[in-house]
């Protein structure tokens, strides 16, 4: 049997290592460092499917090009799919994803960011490297007894809630689709803004919730609120965030994602001038921590991503169906009337 030909875009060394380990000869994978876009989609010609990541551009033009090449499957090696024109894909290219690779990895990274910021661990690390053991300016605060508001209570959000409870924090949450029998106190979004000392985002990005953190919502928050975003950068209006920090309304921001990250994150610009003024200003703020979309990056997560992605491709091409297919009509994958027993179209 001929191996499945897979065009793999935005490939990093850790991607190649994990996918090669999961590939037992079933796939012939062409790794490309470049992202998938209108300018690079031609690299996929002659393949059976494409594999894409969070910052690849799978817009109408790319989908039309894939259709023209006879490629009917785009396999995302991530959970989010806001970078895909799902409506245009319908009837042309089937899209599958990895709905859960390691919810623990992302939830643990969110707490690591929070602890680092609150206890000034990053500043202490730099000081002691210079043999500066002064404690001035390193005062933090207890997490115990604080109220954390969690926006989005899927697997990651619920695991983060459990971690917060372990610290003795009071958990409230908002979700359009509350988790049944979770024991979580669900509140309206306005109430979550007003009550939370810390707010952490664990929801997908949609047109409905884009810039849900904006000037108005920030005004409704507590003075000194801490924001954590390990989900999607577009949930937060970066200019409004910057203003909130400068006005001393926001006490700190822990960002693993950024709304204009696609041309910056995953690349080394240490020897260059970054043109994004907003990101540059955020990074200079003493109460902002930025990591480059690395919350998912654990050995366990990479293994799960590789195995699930290759499994999605193989099942779909061999059987014509995959439980991880995305359909723009679904709203939520679990609400699909087809129950994913067949192709989306």
C-alpha positions in Angstrom: 0.0 0.0 0.0 1.4 3.4 -1.0 2.1 5.7 2.0 -0.2 8.7 2.5 1.5 11.9 1.2 1.2 14.7 3.8 2.4 18.3 3.3 3.4 19.6 6.7 3.5 23.4 7.1 5.2 25.6 9.8 7.3 22.6 10.9 9.6 23.0 13.9 12.2 20.6 15.0 10.1 19.3 17.9 7.2 18.7 15.3 9.5 16.6 13.1 10.8 14.6 16.1 7.3 13.8 17.4 5.7 13.1 14.0 8.6 10.9 12.9 8.3 8.9 16.1 4.6 8.4 15.5 5.0 7.5 11.8 5.6 3.8 11.2 5.9 4.1 7.5 2.2 4.8 6.8 3.0 8.4 5.8 5.4 10.2 3.4 5.7 13.6 5.1 7.2 16.6 3.4 8.1 19.1 6.1 8.1 22.8 5.2 9.3 25.5 7.6 7.1 28.1 5.9 3.5 28.7 7.0 0.6 27.7 4.8 -0.7 30.7 2.8 -1.8 31.7 -0.6 1.9 32.1 -1.5 3.0 28.7 -0.3 -0.1 26.4 -0.9 1.4 25.2 -4.2 3.9 23.2 -2.1 1.0 20.9 -1.3 0.3 19.9 -4.9 0.5 16.1 -5.4 -0.2 15.4 -1.7 -3.2 13.6 -0.2 -3.6 16.1 2.7 -2.1 19.1 4.4 -1.1 19.4 8.0 -1.4 23.0 9.5 -0.9 24.8 12.8 -2.4 27.8 14.6 -0.9 30.6 12.4 -1.3 29.0 9.0 -3.7 30.9 6.8 -6.4 28.6 5.6 -8.6 31.2 3.9 -10.9 31.0 0.9 -8.0 31.3 -1.6 -6.0 28.6 0.0 -9.0 26.3 0.2 -9.8 26.9 -3.5 -6.2 26.1 -4.4 -6.3 22.9 -2.3 -9.5 21.9 -4.1 -7.9 22.5 -7.4 -5.0 20.2 -6.5 -7.6 17.5 -5.6 -6.7 17.7 -1.9 -9.9 17.2 0.2 -8.4 17.1 3.7 -6.8 19.7 6.0 -5.5 18.3 9.3 -5.0 20.8 12.0 -2.5 19.7 14.7 -4.2 22.0 17.2 -7.5 22.5 18.9 -8.4 26.0 17.7 -9.5 26.6 14.2 -10.2 30.4 14.0 -7.6 30.6 11.3 -9.7 28.5 9.0 -12.6 29.8 6.8 -14.8 26.9 7.9 -17.9 28.2 6.0 -15.9 28.3 2.7 -14.4 24.9 3.4 -17.9 23.4 3.5 -18.4 21.4 0.3 -14.7 21.7 -0.7 -12.2 20.6 1.9 -12.8 18.6 5.1 -11.1 19.9 8.2 -10.1 17.8 11.2 -8.4 18.8 14.4 -6.9 17.6 17.7 -9.5 18.6 20.2 -7.5 17.6 23.3 -3.8 16.9 23.3 -2.9 17.7 26.9 -5.2 19.9 28.8 -2.9 19.5 31.8 0.0 21.1 29.8 -2.0 24.3 29.1 -3.7 24.6 32.5 -0.3 24.0 34.3 1.3 26.7 32.1 -1.4 29.1 33.0 -0.7 28.6 36.7 3.0 28.7 36.2 2.6 32.2 34.6 0.4 33.3 37.4 2.8 32.2 40.1 5.8 33.6 38.3 4.1 37.0 38.0 2.6 37.2 41.5 5.8 36.0 43.3 8.2 37.9 41.0 10.1 34.7 40.3 11.3 36.0 36.9 12.8 39.1 38.5 14.4 37.1 41.4 16.0 34.7 38.9 17.6 37.6 37.0 18.8 39.2 40.2 20.4 36.2 41.7 22.3 35.6 38.4 24.1 38.8 39.2 24.5 37.8 42.9 21.9 40.4 43.9 20.0 38.9 46.8 17.9 42.0 47.7 14.2 41.4 48.3 13.2 45.0 47.5 10.4 45.1 45.0 9.7 41.4 45.1 6.6 41.5 47.4 3.8 39.4 46.0 0.4 38.3 47.4 -1.3 35.0 48.5 -3.4 33.2 46.0 -5.3 31.6 48.9 -8.7 33.2 49.4 -8.6 35.1 46.1 -11.4 34.8 43.5 -10.5 33.5 40.1 -12.8 33.9 37.2 -12.5 31.3 34.5 -13.8 32.1 31.0 -14.4 28.7 29.3 -14.8 25.5 31.2 -13.9 22.8 28.7 -11.3 20.3 29.7 -8.5 22.9 30.1 -10.7 25.3 32.1 -11.9 22.6 34.4 -8.4 21.4 35.1 -7.3 24.9 35.8 -10.2 25.3 38.2 -9.1 22.2 40.1 -5.5 23.6 40.3 -6.9 26.8 41.7 -9.0 25.0 44.3 -5.8 23.3 45.4 -4.4 26.7 46.2 -7.5 27.5 48.3 -9.0 29.9 45.7 -12.6 30.6 45.1 -13.6 29.6 41.6 -16.4 31.3 39.5 -16.8 30.8 35.8 -18.6 31.8 32.6 -19.4 29.5 29.7 -22.2 29.6 27.1 -22.4 25.8 27.6 -21.9 25.2 31.3 -20.4 21.8 32.3 -23.0 19.6 34.0 -22.4 18.3 37.5 -19.0 20.1 37.6 -19.6 21.8 40.9 -18.5 25.1 39.3 -20.3 28.3 40.2 -21.4 29.8 36.9 -22.1 33.6 36.8 -22.9 36.1 34.0 -19.8 37.6 32.4 -20.5 41.1 33.9 -20.5 39.5 37.4 -17.3 37.6 36.6 -15.5 40.8 35.6 -16.7 42.6 38.8 -15.9 39.8 41.3 -12.6 38.3 40.0 -9.2 39.1 41.4 -7.7 36.9 38.6 -9.3 36.1 35.3 -8.1 33.3 33.1 -9.2 32.6 29.5 -9.7 29.0 28.3 -12.2 29.4 25.4 -11.9 29.2 21.6 -11.9 32.5 19.6 -15.1 33.3 17.7 -16.5 36.4 16.0 -18.8 36.7 19.0 -16.1 36.8 21.7 -13.3 38.6 19.7 -12.0 41.4 21.9 -14.2 40.4 24.8 -11.6 42.1 26.9 -11.9 45.7 25.8 -12.1 49.2 27.3 -15.6 48.6 28.6 -15.0 45.2 30.2 -11.7 46.4 31.7 -13.6 49.3 33.2 -16.0 46.8 34.9 -13.1 44.8 36.4 -11.5 45.2 39.9 -8.6 47.6 40.2 -5.4 45.5 40.2 -7.0 42.5 38.4 -4.6 39.9 37.0 -5.3 38.6 33.4 -4.1 35.2 32.1 -4.5 34.2 28.5 -3.3 30.9 27.2 -6.1 30.5 24.7 -6.3 32.9 21.7 -4.8 36.3 21.5 -7.8 37.8 19.8 -9.9 37.5 23.0 -8.1 40.6 24.3 -7.9 44.0 22.6 -4.2 44.6 23.0 -4.4 48.4 22.9 -7.1 48.4 25.5 -5.0 46.0 27.6 -2.0 48.4 27.3 -4.1 51.4 28.3 -5.5 49.4 31.3 -2.0 48.6 32.5 -0.8 52.2 32.1 -3.9 53.4 34.0 -3.0 51.0 36.8 -6.4 49.4 36.4 -4.8 46.0 35.4 -2.4 44.7 38.0 -0.7 42.3 35.7 -1.0 40.3 32.5 0.3 36.8 31.7 0.1 36.2 28.0 1.0 33.0 26.1 -0.9 34.3 23.1 -1.1 37.7 21.3 -3.6 38.8 18.7 -1.0 39.7 16.1 1.4 36.9 16.9 1.4 35.1 13.5 4.4 37.1 12.2 6.4 37.0 15.5 5.8 34.0 17.6 7.8 30.8 17.0 10.6 32.8 15.4 13.9 34.3 16.8 14.0 38.0 16.5 16.6 38.6 19.2 18.9 40.2 16.7 16.3 42.3 15.0 14.0 45.2 15.6 10.4 44.1 16.0 7.9 46.4 14.2 4.9 45.6 16.4 4.9 48.6 18.7 2.0 47.3 20.9 3.8 44.0 21.6 7.1 45.9 22.2 5.4 48.2 24.7 3.6 45.3 26.5 6.9 43.4 26.9 8.6 46.4 28.5 5.9 46.6 31.2 7.2 45.3 34.5 3.9 43.5 35.3 3.6 41.7 32.0 4.9 38.3 31.2 4.8 37.0 27.6 5.6 33.5 26.5 5.5 32.5 22.8 2.5 30.2 22.6 4.3 27.5 24.4 1.6 26.4 26.9 1.0 23.2 24.8 4.7 22.3 24.6 5.3 19.2 26.7 6.6 15.8 25.6 3.2 14.2 26.4 1.3 16.8 24.4 3.5 16.5 21.3 3.1 12.8 21.3 -0.7 13.1 21.6 -0.8 15.7 18.8 1.3 13.6 16.4 -0.6 10.3 17.1 -4.1 12.0 16.9 -3.3 14.0 13.8 -1.9 11.1 11.8 -4.8 8.9 13.1 -7.3 11.6 11.9 -5.8 11.6 8.4 -5.6 7.9 8.1 -9.1 7.3 9.3 -10.6 9.9 7.1 -8.8 8.9 3.9 -9.5 5.2 4.5 -13.1 5.3 5.9 -14.4 8.6 4.8 -15.2 9.7 8.4 -13.5 11.1 11.4 -14.9 12.0 14.8 -12.7 15.1 15.0 -14.0 16.7 11.8 -15.1 20.3 12.1 -18.3 21.7 10.5 -19.3 25.3 10.4 -22.9 24.3 11.0 -22.2 22.6 14.3 -21.5 25.4 16.7 -20.1 22.9 19.0 -18.6 19.6 17.8 -20.7 17.6 20.3 -23.9 19.2 19.0 -23.5 18.0 15.4 -26.7 16.4 14.3 -24.7 13.9 12.2 -22.9 12.7 15.4 -19.8 12.5 13.2 -20.8 9.1 11.9 -20.1 10.2 8.3 -18.6 13.0 6.4 -19.6 16.5 7.1 -20.7 16.9 3.5 
